């Protein structure tokens, strides 16, 4: 294949990859914007610190040291090896070969050696992740929500990363072995500490070596393009979504409920007859029945979910055998949001399929099993808040349908009549403390 044909083909594939990825990202943004408005623009300095600490620094991962270490190698490989990907893209567009080698000099030698060690660490980490999922069968990787597709998705991406890193090392090995055959120079094995060990499995013929180098070069970059466009369909979209999601984290106490303006108007009017209610252009419903009535941040949470299961493994309701799984709540929200987005694409924005997040995806038994202990929020490595979704769905059940469980209705009646959750007079509410020595 001539250099010009390679350049043209590469440029075409690059444009197609970016076009399809951009189209999918725009669809995700459109779907997130279906949610209700919520102001998360306050205190930008603290938000940047939270993002750098949680998303970039991965500080919440260390609660489980072994997967944290393995994830660090994969994460570091993904971030740092992008420098090498940049070089491949420039080489592909301009028909050059290792364009950074000359201007960077000895630093380039250091970079390539570092990339190779990172590539090996990624292969080892991904292999161990596959063992944990498929041989050791760690409990939190399973559950009613972990159907064959989510489990396969996790494996696919690990296979992808192993193939990409292997192609990178074999590309370097071909280059290392080919170089002295076409020039008088011998590349130092310190530049290629890992790939220089792989030369025995490669052919010795110059033409075949050149073909091998081109084959692995194309396999590596096409794999990256495929990987890029697979992300929006995969849980691994969190690679990108973790950064905005942690930036827009809730800065107030995690379980603090937002006051609904329409309810605030009613309460203040009852307390103060002279109160002038705030004009509401779109009061909406109390709580949420479907995804478009949730906050846009809850919808962003859904797209950010890593499906790691830490939330569910820490949930006391789930541990005691109840139906609730915080991971399922978030995954169901994402699945329903995807369905709504697909309906918009096919039938227009006003189309209704007669389904909703409540009942069709998430059962009421799941919602009322939640103790609002916030363990799921604390456990999530990317600050997802399943509790916000649960509380909005509960609000709808209570305030729109008046269908709360009898125990909840009794508690609400007691608060209304006795100013306490218990069924006795407000004047007797502190009788329990009469015999306590002060």
Secondary structure, 3 states (H helix, E strand, C coil): CCHHHHHHHHHHHHHHHHHHHHHHHHHHHHHHCCCECCCCCCCHHHHHHHHHHHHHCCHHHHHCHHHHHHHHHHHHHHHHCHHHHHHHHHHHHHCCCCCHHHHHCHHHHHHHHHHHHHHHHHHHHHHHHHHHHHCCCCHHHCCCCCCHHHHHHHHHHHHHHHHHHHHHHHHHHHHHHHHHHHCCCCCCCCCCCCHHHCHHHCCCCHHHHHHHHHHHHHHHHHHHHHHHHHHHHCHHHHHHHHHHHHHCCCCCCCCCCCCCHHHHHHHHHHHCCCCCCCCCCCCCCCCCCCHHHCEHHHHHHHHHCCCCCHHHHHCHHHHCCCCCCHHHHHHHHHHHHHHHHHHHHHHCCCCCCCCCHHHHCECHHHHHHCCCCCHHHHHCCCCCCHHHHHHHHHHHHHHHCCCCCHHHHHHHHHHHHHCCCCCCCHHHCCHHHCCCCC
